[in-house]
Amino acid sequence: MEPLNVVAQLWERIGARDWDGVAKLIAEDAVIEWPVSGERIVGRANFIAVNSDDGYADERSVELLRILADGDLVVTEVEIPQDHVVYRAVSLWTVRDGEIVGAREYWTSPGQDPAPRWRAGYVEPLVAD
């Protein structure tokens, strides 16, 4: 399966909370890094455990905003709205032989990092799409 399709299916299965299906797309020794929170998830079992945790994997939709691929590298932007906050992530996935072997994901929420006042004269507010 092409790397772009592997990652597109990953987000679809995460949104459906199809953890067995997600597991089929993740290499057993995959390494997923979350630099914003300073965490590294090592291994398929840990990736599934983190994402399927009852306190974390509540009824949430996943909207794939964009996806781009270049060889084994796939870049996605997703949005996951919840009652109290909207999460967004830009993820850089590495896919080999039909499995995700690694990723680096940057998770945040709009407004999480407020713009400094000194830039006000040089920028315009970004209006959500």
Secondary structure by P-SEA (a helix, b strand, c coil): ccaaaaaaaaaaaaaacaaaaaaaacccbbbbbbcccccccccaaaaaaaaaccccccbbbbbbccccccccbbbbbbbbbcccbbbbbbbbbbbcccccccbbbbbbccccccccccccccccccccc
